[in-house]
Amino acid sequence: MFWPVLEDSVNSILAPGMRVRHPNQPEWGIGQVQSVIGARITVNFEHAGKVVINGDVITLDLIA
């Protein structure tokens, strides 16, 4: 289940521990947000490991 987007970007409400999916990399599986510093979002994905996402470029999908 995906949460509805109420703001311009879901990235603006992300916090450590939240579960997300990368919209362009579904094979990475579900990821858990590790940190959010400005536009830099570090996520630990099931099948890709730790990845740093540029939140100005990619809007992650929030998982309920």
N, C-alpha and C positions, 0 to 999 in steps of 0.2 A: 504494500500500500504506500502510495506517495502522498506527502502532505501538500495541500494547495499552496501556491505561491501568492502571498498577500503583499509582498514588497517587490521592488524592482529586481531583487536578487536574493535567493535563499542564502547565498554566501554571507550576507550581512548578519544573519542570526546564528551561524554555525558556532559551536562550542565544542571543546574536547569531550569525547565520549559519544557524540552523535554519529549515527550510521548514515552513510551516503553511498551513492553510486555515481560513477563517471559516465555522463551521457554518451560519450564517443568511444568508450572502452568497456562495453558490458562484460567482456571476457575477464576483466580484472576482478569481478565479483563485488561483494559488498565491502565497503571500507569503513574504518572507524577513524574519526577525526582525532588527531593527536595534538595539534596546536593550530591557532589562527593568529597570525601577526600581520596586521594590515591585509594586503591582498594575498599573502603567502599562506596557503592552507596545507598542512602536512597531514596526509592520510595514510593509514596502514591498510592496504587492500589484501583480501584473501589470497588472490593469485598473482599479485604483482609486487607485494611488499610495500615498503615505505616510498611514497611518491609526494613530491612537493608540487602543488597545483597553484597556478596563477589565477586567483579569483577574478581578476579583471578580464580574463580571456575565457575561462570556463565557469559555467554555473553548474554546480553539483546538484544531483537529485537527492533530496532528503528522504530517508526510509523511516517509516513508522515503526 
